[in-house]
Amino acid sequence: MADEAVLREWLANVARHDARQRIAHLFCDLLFRLQAVGLAGENSYDFPLTQEELGDMTGLSTVHVNRTLQELRIDGSVILKGRRMTIIDIERLKTIGAFEGSYLKV
């Protein structure tokens, strides 16, 4: 059931949201999943994905991923340095990504 809930959430995420919302949602999703298994701090986690892989996950081109990451950095939502993701304002990122996370508690 949990896998089906995640699948439904991601289908809706890709179908209904723009690039910024998709990527913000992904970053929130990863934070909460990694925290649940002890692999993330309060607001940061290892992030070994390339922009091409992010594009594959979100249905976006690499160029669009790059532009969207720049927007999220400029507005102060995230810092992506090296292979480390730091979320500066989780509430803001959750709002941008329309993330509420109940599907993770199934």
C-alpha distances in whole Angstrom, upper triangle without the diagonal:
4,5,5,6,9,10,11,12,14,15,17,18,20,21,22,24,27,28,28,25,23,24,24,21,20,23,21,17,19,21,18,16,19,21,18,19,23,23,25,27,27,28,28,26,28,27,28,27,30,30,30,26,25,27,25,21,22,24,28,31,32,35,33,31,34,35,32,32,36,35,32,35,38,36,36,32,31,34,33,35,35,32,31,29,30,29,32,31,27,27,29,27,24,26,27,23,22,19,18,15,13,10,10,10,7
4,5,5,6,9,10,11,12,14,16,16,19,20,21,22,25,25,25,22,20,21,21,18,17,19,17,14,15,17,15,12,16,17,14,15,19,20,21,23,24,24,24,23,24,24,25,24,27,27,27,24,23,24,22,19,20,23,26,29,30,33,30,28,31,32,29,29,33,32,29,32,35,33,32,28,28,30,29,32,32,28,27,25,27,25,28,27,23,24,26,23,21,23,24,20,19,17,15,12,11,7,7,8,5
4,5,5,6,9,10,11,12,14,15,17,18,20,21,24,24,24,22,19,20,21,17,16,18,17,14,15,17,15,13,16,18,16,16,20,20,21,24,25,25,24,22,23,22,23,22,24,25,24,21,20,22,19,16,18,20,23,26,27,30,28,26,29,31,28,28,31,31,29,31,34,33,32,28,27,29,28,31,31,27,26,25,26,25,29,28,24,25,27,24,21,24,24,20,20,17,17,14,13,9,9,11,9
4,5,5,6,9,10,11,12,14,16,16,18,20,23,23,24,21,19,21,21,18,17,20,19,15,17,20,18,16,19,21,19,20,23,23,24,27,27,27,27,25,26,25,26,24,26,26,26,22,21,22,20,17,18,20,23,26,28,31,28,26,30,31,28,28,32,31,29,32,35,33,33,29,29,31,30,33,33,30,29,27,28,27,30,29,25,26,27,24,22,24,24,20,19,17,17,14,13,9,11,12,9
4,5,5,6,9,10,11,12,15,16,16,18,21,22,22,19,17,19,19,15,15,18,16,13,15,18,15,14,17,19,17,19,22,22,22,25,25,24,25,23,25,24,25,24,26,26,26,22,21,22,20,17,17,19,22,26,27,30,27,25,29,30,26,27,30,29,27,30,32,31,30,27,27,29,28,31,32,29,28,25,26,25,27,26,22,22,24,21,18,20,21,17,16,14,13,10,9,6,8,9,7
4,5,5,6,9,10,10,12,14,15,16,19,19,20,17,14,16,16,12,12,14,13,10,12,15,13,11,15,17,15,17,20,19,20,22,22,22,22,20,21,20,21,20,22,22,22,19,17,19,17,13,14,16,19,23,24,27,24,22,25,26,23,23,27,26,24,27,30,28,28,24,23,26,25,28,28,25,24,22,23,22,25,24,20,21,22,19,16,19,19,15,15,12,12,10,10,6,7,10,9
4,5,5,6,9,10,11,12,14,15,18,18,20,17,14,16,17,14,13,16,16,12,14,17,16,14,18,20,18,20,23,22,22,25,25,24,24,23,23,21,22,20,22,22,21,18,17,17,15,12,13,15,18,21,23,26,23,22,25,26,23,24,28,27,25,28,31,29,29,26,25,27,26,29,29,26,26,24,25,24,27,26,23,23,24,21,19,21,20,16,16,14,15,13,13,9,11,14,12
4,6,5,6,9,10,11,12,14,17,18,19,16,14,17,17,14,14,17,16,14,16,19,17,16,20,22,20,22,25,25,24,27,27,26,26,25,26,24,25,23,25,24,23,21,19,19,17,14,14,16,19,22,24,27,24,23,26,27,24,25,28,27,25,28,31,29,30,26,26,28,28,31,32,29,28,25,27,25,28,26,23,23,23,21,18,19,19,16,14,13,14,12,12,9,11,14,12
4,6,5,6,9,10,10,12,15,16,16,13,11,14,14,10,11,14,13,10,13,16,14,14,17,19,18,20,23,22,22,24,23,22,23,22,23,21,23,21,23,22,22,19,17,17,17,13,12,15,17,21,23,25,22,20,24,24,21,22,25,24,22,25,27,26,26,22,22,25,25,28,29,26,25,22,23,21,24,22,19,19,19,17,14,16,16,12,11,10,10,9,10,7,10,12,12
4,5,5,6,8,10,10,13,13,15,12,9,11,13,9,9,13,13,10,12,15,15,14,17,19,19,20,23,22,21,24,24,22,22,21,21,19,20,18,19,18,18,16,14,14,13,10,9,11,14,17,19,21,19,17,21,21,18,19,23,22,20,23,26,25,25,21,21,24,23,26,26,24,23,21,22,21,23,22,19,20,20,17,15,16,15,12,12,11,13,12,13,10,12,15,15
4,5,5,6,8,10,13,14,16,13,11,14,15,12,12,16,16,14,16,19,19,18,21,23,22,24,27,25,25,28,27,26,25,24,25,22,23,20,21,20,19,17,15,15,13,11,10,11,14,18,20,22,19,18,22,23,20,21,25,24,22,26,28,27,27,24,24,26,26,29,29,27,26,24,26,24,27,25,22,23,22,19,18,19,17,14,14,14,15,15,15,13,15,18,17
4,6,5,6,8,11,13,15,12,10,13,14,11,12,16,15,14,17,19,19,18,22,23,23,25,27,26,26,28,27,25,25,25,26,24,25,22,23,22,21,19,17,16,16,13,11,12,15,19,21,23,19,19,22,22,19,21,24,23,21,25,27,25,26,23,23,26,26,29,30,28,27,24,25,23,26,24,21,21,20,18,16,16,15,12,11,11,13,13,14,12,15,17,17
4,6,6,6,9,10,11,8,6,10,10,8,9,13,12,11,14,17,16,17,19,21,21,23,25,24,23,25,24,22,22,22,23,20,22,19,20,18,18,17,14,14,14,11,9,10,12,16,18,20,16,15,19,19,16,17,20,19,18,21,23,22,22,19,20,22,22,26,27,24,24,21,22,20,22,21,18,18,17,14,13,13,12,9,9,9,12,12,14,12,14,17,18
4,6,6,8,9,11,9,6,10,12,10,10,14,15,14,16,19,19,19,21,23,24,25,27,26,25,27,26,24,24,23,23,21,22,18,19,17,16,15,12,11,11,9,6,7,9,13,16,17,14,14,17,17,15,17,20,19,18,21,23,22,24,20,21,23,22,26,26,24,24,21,23,21,24,23,21,21,20,17,16,16,14,11,12,13,16,16,18,16,17,21,21
4,6,9,11,13,11,9,13,15,13,14,17,18,17,19,22,22,22,25,27,27,28,31,29,28,30,30,27,27,27,27,24,25,22,22,20,19,18,16,14,14,13,10,9,12,15,18,19,16,16,20,20,17,20,22,21,21,24,26,25,26,23,24,26,26,29,30,28,28,25,26,24,27,25,23,23,22,19,18,18,16,13,13,15,17,18,19,17,19,22,22
4,7,10,12,9,9,13,13,12,14,17,17,16,19,21,21,22,25,26,27,29,31,29,28,30,29,26,27,27,28,25,26,23,24,21,21,20,17,16,17,15,12,12,13,17,20,20,17,17,20,19,17,19,22,20,19,23,24,22,24,21,22,25,25,29,30,29,28,25,26,23,25,23,21,20,19,17,16,15,13,11,10,13,15,16,18,17,19,22,22
4,7,8,6,6,9,10,9,12,14,15,15,17,19,20,21,23,25,25,28,29,28,26,27,26,23,24,24,25,22,24,21,21,18,19,18,15,14,15,13,10,11,11,15,17,17,14,14,17,16,13,16,18,16,15,19,20,19,20,18,19,22,22,26,27,26,25,22,22,20,22,20,18,18,16,14,13,12,10,8,9,11,14,16,18,17,19,22,23
4,6,5,6,9,10,11,12,14,16,16,18,20,21,22,24,26,27,29,30,28,26,28,27,24,24,24,25,22,23,20,20,17,17,17,14,13,15,14,10,10,10,13,15,14,11,11,14,13,10,13,15,13,13,17,18,17,19,17,18,20,20,24,26,25,24,21,22,20,21,20,19,19,16,14,14,13,10,9,11,13,17,18,21,20,22,25,26
4,5,5,6,9,10,11,12,14,15,17,19,20,21,22,24,26,28,28,26,24,26,25,22,21,21,22,19,20,17,16,13,14,14,11,10,12,11,8,9,7,10,11,11,7,7,10,9,7,10,12,11,11,14,15,15,17,15,15,17,17,20,22,21,21,18,19,18,19,19,18,18,16,13,14,14,10,9,12,14,18,19,22,21,22,25,26
4,6,5,6,8,10,11,12,14,16,17,19,20,21,23,25,26,27,25,22,23,22,19,19,20,21,18,20,17,17,14,16,16,12,12,15,13,10,12,10,13,13,13,9,9,11,9,6,8,10,8,8,11,13,12,13,11,12,15,15,19,21,20,19,16,17,14,16,15,15,15,12,10,11,11,7,7,11,12,16,18,21,21,21,24,26
4,6,5,6,9,10,11,12,14,15,17,18,20,21,23,25,26,24,22,23,21,18,19,20,21,18,21,18,18,16,17,17,13,13,15,13,10,12,12,15,16,16,12,11,14,13,9,11,14,11,10,14,15,14,15,12,13,17,17,21,23,21,20,17,17,15,16,15,13,13,11,9,9,9,6,4,7,9,13,14,17,17,18,21,23
4,6,5,6,9,10,10,12,14,16,16,18,20,21,23,24,22,21,22,21,19,19,18,19,16,18,15,16,14,15,14,10,10,12,9,6,9,9,13,14,15,12,10,13,13,10,11,14,13,12,15,17,16,17,14,14,17,16,20,22,20,19,16,17,15,18,17,15,16,14,11,11,12,9,6,9,10,13,14,17,16,17,20,21
4,5,5,6,9,10,11,12,14,15,16,18,20,22,22,20,18,20,19,16,15,15,16,13,15,12,13,11,13,12,8,9,11,9,7,10,10,12,12,13,11,8,11,11,8,8,12,11,9,12,15,14,15,12,11,13,13,16,18,16,15,12,14,12,15,15,13,15,13,10,11,12,9,7,11,11,14,15,18,17,17,21,23
4,5,5,6,9,10,11,13,14,15,17,19,21,21,19,17,18,17,14,14,15,16,14,17,15,16,14,16,15,11,13,15,12,10,14,13,16,16,17,14,11,13,13,9,9,12,11,8,11,14,12,12,9,9,12,13,16,18,17,15,12,12,10,12,11,10,11,9,6,7,9,6,5,8,8,12,13,16,16,16,19,22
4,5,5,6,9,10,11,12,14,15,17,19,20,18,16,18,17,14,15,15,17,15,17,15,17,16,17,15,12,13,15,11,10,13,14,17,17,19,16,13,16,16,13,13,16,15,12,15,17,16,16,12,12,15,15,19,21,19,17,14,14,12,14,13,11,12,11,8,7,9,8,4,7,6,9,9,13,13,13,16,18
4,5,5,6,9,10,10,12,14,15,17,18,16,15,17,16,14,13,13,14,12,14,12,14,13,14,12,9,11,12,9,8,12,13,16,16,17,15,12,15,16,13,12,16,15,13,15,18,17,17,13,12,15,14,17,18,16,15,12,13,12,15,15,12,14,14,10,10,12,11,8,11,9,12,11,14,13,13,16,18
4,5,5,6,9,10,11,12,14,16,16,14,12,14,13,10,10,10,11,10,13,11,14,13,15,13,10,13,15,12,11,15,15,17,17,18,16,13,15,16,12,11,14,14,11,13,16,15,14,11,9,11,11,14,16,13,12,8,9,8,12,12,10,12,12,8,9,12,11,9,12,10,13,12,16,15,14,17,20
4,5,5,6,9,10,11,12,15,15,14,12,13,12,10,10,11,13,12,16,15,17,17,19,17,14,16,17,14,14,17,18,20,20,22,19,16,18,19,15,14,17,16,13,15,18,16,15,11,11,13,14,17,19,16,14,11,11,9,12,11,8,10,10,7,7,10,10,8,10,7,9,9,12,13,11,14,17
4,6,5,6,8,10,11,13,14,13,12,14,14,12,12,12,14,13,15,14,17,17,19,16,13,16,16,12,13,16,18,20,20,22,20,17,19,21,17,16,20,19,16,18,21,20,19,15,14,16,16,19,20,17,15,13,13,12,15,14,11,13,14,11,9,13,13,10,11,8,9,7,11,10,9,12,14
4,6,5,6,8,10,11,12,10,9,12,12,11,10,8,10,9,12,12,15,15,17,14,12,15,16,12,13,17,18,20,20,22,20,17,19,20,17,16,19,19,16,17,21,20,19,15,13,15,14,16,17,14,12,10,11,11,15,15,12,15,16,12,12,15,15,12,14,11,13,11,14,13,11,14,16
4,6,5,6,9,10,10,9,7,8,8,7,7,7,10,10,14,14,17,18,20,17,15,18,19,16,16,20,21,23,22,24,22,19,20,22,18,16,19,19,16,17,20,19,17,14,12,13,13,16,17,14,12,9,9,9,12,12,9,12,14,11,11,15,15,13,15,12,13,11,14,14,12,14,17
4,6,5,6,9,10,10,8,10,9,9,10,10,13,14,17,17,20,21,23,20,18,21,21,17,18,22,23,25,25,27,25,21,23,24,21,20,23,22,19,20,23,22,20,16,15,17,17,20,21,18,15,13,13,12,15,14,11,13,15,12,11,15,16,14,14,11,11,8,11,11,8,11,14
4,5,5,7,9,9,9,11,12,12,12,11,12,13,15,16,19,20,22,18,17,20,20,16,17,21,22,25,24,27,25,22,24,25,22,21,24,24,21,22,25,24,22,19,17,19,18,21,21,18,16,14,15,14,18,17,14,16,18,15,14,18,18,16,16,13,13,10,12,11,8,10,13
4,5,5,6,5,5,9,10,10,9,8,9,11,13,14,18,20,21,18,17,20,20,17,19,22,23,26,25,27,26,22,24,25,23,20,24,24,21,21,25,24,22,19,17,17,17,18,18,15,13,12,13,13,17,17,14,17,19,16,16,20,20,18,19,16,16,13,15,15,11,14,16
4,5,5,6,5,7,8,9,9,9,11,13,16,18,21,23,25,22,20,23,24,20,22,25,26,28,27,30,28,24,26,27,24,22,25,25,22,22,25,24,22,19,17,18,18,19,20,17,15,13,13,13,16,16,13,16,18,16,15,19,20,18,19,16,15,13,15,15,12,13,16
4,6,8,8,10,11,13,13,12,14,16,19,20,23,25,26,23,22,25,25,21,22,26,28,30,29,32,30,27,28,30,27,25,28,28,24,25,29,27,25,22,20,21,21,23,23,20,18,17,17,16,19,19,16,18,21,19,17,21,22,20,20,16,15,12,13,14,10,10,13
4,6,8,11,13,14,14,12,13,15,17,19,23,25,26,23,22,25,24,21,23,27,28,30,29,32,31,27,29,31,28,26,29,29,26,27,30,29,27,24,22,22,21,23,22,19,17,17,18,18,21,21,19,21,23,21,20,24,25,22,23,19,19,15,17,16,12,13,16
4,6,8,10,12,12,10,12,15,17,19,23,25,27,23,23,26,26,23,25,28,29,31,30,32,31,28,29,31,28,25,28,29,25,25,29,28,25,23,20,21,20,21,21,18,16,15,16,17,19,20,18,21,23,21,20,24,25,23,24,21,20,17,19,19,15,16,19
4,7,10,11,9,7,8,11,13,16,19,21,23,20,20,23,23,20,22,26,27,28,27,29,28,25,25,28,25,23,25,26,23,23,26,26,23,21,18,18,17,18,17,14,12,12,13,15,18,19,17,20,22,20,20,23,24,22,23,20,20,18,20,20,16,18,20
4,7,7,6,5,8,10,13,15,19,21,23,20,19,23,23,20,22,25,26,27,26,28,27,23,24,26,23,20,23,24,20,20,23,23,20,17,15,15,14,15,16,13,10,10,10,11,14,15,14,17,19,17,17,21,21,19,21,18,18,16,19,19,16,18,21
4,5,5,6,10,13,16,18,21,23,25,23,21,25,26,23,24,28,28,30,28,29,28,25,25,27,24,21,23,24,20,19,23,22,19,16,14,14,15,16,17,15,11,10,9,10,12,14,13,16,18,16,17,20,21,20,22,19,19,18,20,21,18,19,23
4,6,9,12,15,18,20,23,24,27,24,22,26,27,24,24,28,28,30,28,30,28,25,25,26,23,21,23,23,19,19,21,20,17,15,13,14,15,17,19,17,13,11,9,9,10,11,10,13,15,14,15,18,19,19,20,17,17,16,19,20,17,19,22
4,7,11,12,16,17,20,21,24,22,19,23,24,21,22,25,25,27,25,26,25,21,22,23,20,17,19,19,15,15,18,17,14,11,10,11,12,14,16,14,11,8,6,5,7,8,7,11,13,11,12,16,16,16,18,15,16,16,19,20,18,19,23
4,7,9,13,14,17,18,21,19,17,21,22,20,20,24,24,25,23,24,23,20,20,21,19,16,18,19,15,14,18,17,14,12,9,9,10,11,12,11,7,5,4,6,9,11,10,14,15,13,15,18,18,17,19,17,18,17,21,21,19,21,24
4,6,10,12,15,17,19,17,16,19,20,18,19,23,23,24,22,24,23,19,20,22,19,16,19,20,17,16,20,20,17,15,12,11,10,11,11,9,6,5,7,9,12,14,13,17,18,15,16,20,19,18,21,18,19,18,21,21,18,20,23
4,6,9,12,15,17,15,14,18,19,17,19,22,22,23,20,22,22,18,19,21,19,16,19,21,18,17,21,21,19,17,13,12,10,10,9,6,5,6,9,12,15,17,16,20,21,18,19,22,22,20,23,20,22,20,23,23,20,23,25
4,6,9,11,13,11,11,14,15,14,15,19,18,19,16,19,19,15,15,18,16,13,16,18,15,15,19,20,18,16,12,11,8,9,8,5,5,6,9,12,15,17,16,20,20,17,18,21,20,18,21,19,21,20,23,22,20,23,25
4,7,10,12,10,10,14,14,14,16,18,18,18,16,18,19,15,15,19,18,15,17,20,18,17,21,22,21,19,15,14,10,11,9,5,8,9,13,15,19,21,20,23,23,20,21,24,23,21,24,22,24,23,26,24,22,25,27
4,7,8,6,7,10,11,10,12,15,14,14,12,15,15,12,13,16,15,13,16,18,16,17,20,21,20,18,15,14,11,12,11,8,10,10,14,16,19,21,20,23,22,19,20,23,21,19,22,21,23,22,25,23,21,25,26
4,5,5,6,9,10,11,12,14,13,12,9,12,13,10,10,14,14,12,14,17,16,16,19,21,21,19,16,15,11,12,11,9,12,12,16,18,21,23,22,25,24,20,22,24,22,20,23,22,25,24,28,26,24,28,29
4,5,5,6,9,10,10,12,10,9,6,8,9,6,7,10,10,9,12,14,14,14,17,19,19,18,15,15,11,13,13,12,14,13,16,17,20,22,21,24,22,19,21,23,20,18,22,21,25,24,27,26,25,29,30
4,5,5,6,9,10,10,9,7,5,9,10,8,9,13,13,12,15,17,17,18,21,22,23,21,19,18,15,17,16,14,17,16,20,21,24,25,24,27,25,21,23,25,22,20,23,23,26,25,28,26,26,29,30
4,5,5,6,9,10,10,10,8,12,12,10,12,15,14,13,17,18,18,19,22,23,23,21,18,18,15,17,16,14,15,15,19,19,23,24,23,25,24,20,22,24,21,19,22,21,24,23,25,23,22,26,27
4,5,5,6,8,8,9,8,11,10,7,10,12,11,10,14,15,14,16,19,20,20,17,15,16,13,15,15,13,14,13,16,17,20,21,19,22,20,17,18,20,17,15,18,18,21,20,23,21,20,24,25
4,5,5,6,4,5,6,9,8,6,9,12,11,11,14,16,15,17,20,21,21,19,18,18,16,18,18,17,18,17,19,19,22,23,22,24,22,18,20,21,18,16,19,19,22,22,25,23,23,26,27
4,6,5,7,8,9,12,11,10,13,15,14,15,18,19,19,21,23,24,25,22,20,21,18,21,20,18,20,18,21,22,25,25,24,26,24,21,21,23,20,18,20,20,23,22,24,22,22,25,26
4,6,8,10,11,14,13,11,14,16,14,14,18,19,17,20,22,23,23,20,19,20,17,20,20,17,18,17,19,19,22,23,21,23,22,18,18,20,18,15,17,16,19,18,21,18,18,22,22
4,6,9,10,13,10,9,13,14,12,13,16,16,15,18,21,21,21,18,18,19,17,21,21,19,19,17,19,19,22,21,20,21,20,16,16,18,15,12,15,15,18,17,20,18,18,22,23
4,7,10,12,10,10,13,14,13,15,18,18,18,20,23,23,24,21,21,22,20,23,23,22,22,20,23,22,25,25,23,24,23,19,20,20,18,15,17,18,21,21,23,21,22,25,25
4,7,8,6,6,10,11,10,12,15,15,16,18,20,20,22,20,19,20,18,21,22,20,21,19,22,21,24,24,23,24,22,19,20,20,17,15,18,19,22,22,25,23,24,28,28
4,5,5,6,9,10,11,12,14,15,17,18,20,21,23,21,20,21,19,21,21,20,22,20,23,23,25,26,25,27,24,21,23,23,20,18,21,22,26,26,29,27,27,31,32
4,5,5,6,9,10,10,12,14,15,16,18,20,21,20,18,18,16,18,18,17,19,18,21,21,23,25,24,26,24,21,23,24,20,19,22,23,27,26,29,28,28,31,32
4,5,5,6,9,10,11,13,14,15,17,19,20,20,18,18,17,18,19,19,21,19,22,22,24,25,25,27,24,21,23,24,20,20,23,24,28,28,31,30,30,34,35
4,5,5,6,9,10,11,12,14,15,17,19,17,17,18,16,19,20,20,20,19,21,20,22,22,22,24,21,18,20,20,17,16,19,21,25,25,28,27,27,31,32
4,6,5,6,9,10,11,12,14,15,17,15,14,15,13,16,16,16,17,15,17,17,19,20,20,21,19,16,18,19,15,15,18,19,22,23,26,25,25,28,30
4,5,5,6,9,10,11,12,14,16,15,13,13,12,14,15,15,16,15,17,17,19,20,21,23,20,17,20,21,17,17,21,21,25,25,29,28,28,31,33
4,5,5,6,9,10,11,12,14,14,14,14,13,16,17,18,18,17,18,18,19,20,20,22,19,16,19,19,16,16,20,21,25,26,29,29,29,32,34
4,5,5,6,9,10,11,13,11,11,13,12,15,17,17,17,15,16,15,16,17,17,18,15,13,16,16,12,12,16,17,21,22,25,25,25,29,30
4,5,5,6,9,10,11,10,8,9,8,12,14,14,14,11,13,12,14,15,16,17,15,12,15,16,13,13,17,18,21,22,25,25,24,28,30
4,5,5,6,9,10,10,9,10,10,12,15,16,15,13,14,14,14,16,17,19,16,14,18,18,15,16,19,20,24,25,28,28,28,31,33
4,5,5,6,9,9,9,11,12,15,18,18,17,15,15,14,14,14,16,17,13,12,15,15,12,14,17,18,22,23,27,27,27,30,32
4,6,5,6,5,6,8,10,13,16,16,15,12,11,10,10,11,12,14,11,9,12,13,10,11,15,16,19,20,24,24,24,27,29
4,6,5,6,5,6,8,10,14,15,13,11,10,10,9,11,13,15,13,11,15,16,13,15,18,19,22,23,27,27,26,29,32
4,5,8,8,9,11,13,17,18,17,15,14,13,12,13,15,17,13,13,17,17,14,16,20,21,24,25,29,30,29,32,35
4,6,8,10,13,16,19,20,18,15,14,12,10,10,13,14,10,10,14,13,11,14,17,18,21,23,26,28,27,30,33
4,6,8,11,13,17,18,15,13,10,9,7,8,11,12,10,10,14,14,12,15,17,18,20,22,26,27,26,29,32
4,7,10,13,17,17,14,11,9,6,5,6,8,9,7,6,10,11,9,11,14,14,17,18,22,23,22,25,28
4,6,10,13,13,10,7,6,4,5,7,9,12,10,8,12,14,12,13,16,15,18,19,23,23,22,25,28
4,6,10,10,8,6,5,6,7,10,12,15,14,12,15,17,16,16,20,19,21,22,25,26,24,27,30
4,7,7,6,5,6,9,10,13,14,18,16,14,17,19,17,17,21,20,23,22,26,26,24,27,30
4,6,5,7,8,11,13,16,17,21,20,17,21,23,21,21,24,23,26,25,29,29,27,30,33
4,6,8,11,14,16,19,20,24,23,20,23,25,24,23,27,25,28,27,31,30,28,31,33
4,7,10,13,16,19,19,22,22,19,21,24,23,22,25,23,26,24,28,27,25,28,30
4,6,10,13,16,16,19,19,17,19,22,21,20,23,21,23,22,26,25,23,26,28
4,7,10,12,12,16,15,13,15,18,17,16,19,17,20,19,23,23,20,23,26
4,6,9,10,13,13,11,14,17,16,16,19,17,19,19,22,23,21,23,26
4,6,6,10,10,8,10,13,13,13,16,14,16,16,20,21,19,22,25
4,6,9,9,9,11,13,13,14,17,16,18,18,22,23,22,24,27
4,6,5,6,9,10,11,12,14,13,15,16,20,21,20,22,26
4,5,5,6,9,10,10,12,10,11,12,16,18,17,19,22
4,5,5,6,9,10,10,9,10,12,15,18,17,19,22
4,5,5,6,9,10,10,12,14,18,19,19,21,24
4,5,5,6,8,8,11,13,16,17,17,20,22
4,6,5,6,5,7,9,12,14,14,16,19
4,5,5,7,9,12,14,16,17,19,22
4,6,8,11,13,17,18,18,21,23
4,5,9,11,14,14,15,18,20
4,7,9,12,13,14,17,18
4,6,9,10,11,13,15
4,6,8,9,11,13
4,5,6,7,10
4,5,5,7
4,5,6
4,6
4
